[in-house]
């Protein structure tokens, strides 16, 4: 799947990480449609819409991003998590979602976003494993 032109909502609280991801998204041909660094801001921007897929950092200033994930799930909007804790850091309800381990490379980001957009929710494969298949 080609990511060219895909509008991405980035939820990340670390400025340098956000800038790095923004560069990776540009290299993949994606458009950064919206960006948020807190759960409150992310919920506001999620409600506003205008994006096709979201990348959610699990922990934002010590608060979990799961209310945003629940909203996106309810709206049928695909998303992937970015986490230093991997799948084990997710509640059971979200363990089938794509997870990109931090720190990550552009190939892992591409695989996670592609997996989210294709709606692959089953199995225990990580996005990197899917990318390498």
N, C-alpha and C positions, 0 to 999 in steps of 0.2 A: 504494500500500500504506500502510495506517495503522500507525503505530508505537506507538499508544496501548497501554500495558500491556506492552510489550516489555522483557524483563529484559536489561540490558546490563552487560558486564564491561569496565571501563575500566582500561587499563594506561597510566599517565602518571606521569613522575617530577617534573614541575614543579607545585608546589602550586597556584599561581594558575591555571595552564592547567586543571588537574584540576577546580578549583572552577568555572571558566567552563564547561567541558564538562558538568559535573554540572547546572548551571543550564539549559544548552541541552537536555539530556536531559529534565529536568523539564518544560520548555516544550513538548517534543515528546510528552509523556505517557508517557515511558519510566521505568522503575524502574532505579536503579543497584543492581544485584544484588551486585556485588563491585568492589573497586578494589585495584590493586597499583601499586607504584612501582619495583620491581626485577624482574629476570628470575626470580630464585629465588622471590620472593613470587608472581609471576604464574603460574609453573608450579604452585605449590601450590594456588592458587585455581582455576586451570584444571582441575586434577585433581578438585577438590571439586565443580565444576559449579554448576548452579543458575541458569544464564543462557542466553539464546537467541542472542546475538551479542556479539562483542567488538570494541572499538576499541583498537588497539595502536599506541602511540608507538614508532617504529622504534628510537630510541636512548634507553636508560635508564641514566643515569649512565655514559655511554660504552660500554655493552654493548648489543649488538644484540638485539632481541626475537625473532629468528627461531626459537630453540628453542620458544618459546611458539606461534608461528605453525605450526610443524611439528606440534606436539601437537594443536592445534585442527584442522588439516587431517586428521590421522590419525583424529580423532574425528568428523569430518564437521560440525564446528561452524563456522558462518559468522563471518567477521571482516573488518574493514577496517583499513587502516593510516592513521596520522596521521604526516605527515612534512614537514619543511621542504625536503626534497630531491626530493619527488615520486616518481614511478614509477622514475626513473633511479637512485634510491638503494636499490632493491630487488634481491635476487638474481633471476635469470631465472625460477626456480620460482614466484616470487610476483608477477611483473609483471602477471598478469592479475587480481589481486585489486583490489578498490576501494581507492583512495587519496584521502584528503582532505588537501589541502595546508595546511600551517600558515603563518600563522594562517588560520583558516577561520570562515565564518559558519554560522549554524544551518541554512540551506538546503543547504549543502554537506555538513554532518554528516548531515542527514536523507537526502540522496541516497545517500551512501556506505553508511549502515546499511541502507537499503532495497535497494540493489544487492546487498549482501552477503546479506541475508535471501532475496532472490529467486534467488540463486545465479548471477547474471550474472557470468561469469568471462571471457568472450571479448572480443575486440576491444581497441582501444587507447584507447577513450574514457575520459576521466576522469569521476569521479562528477559533477562540475559540468557536464560536457558532456551526460551522461545526463539530468541534472535539467532541462536547458534544451531537450531534444528534445521 
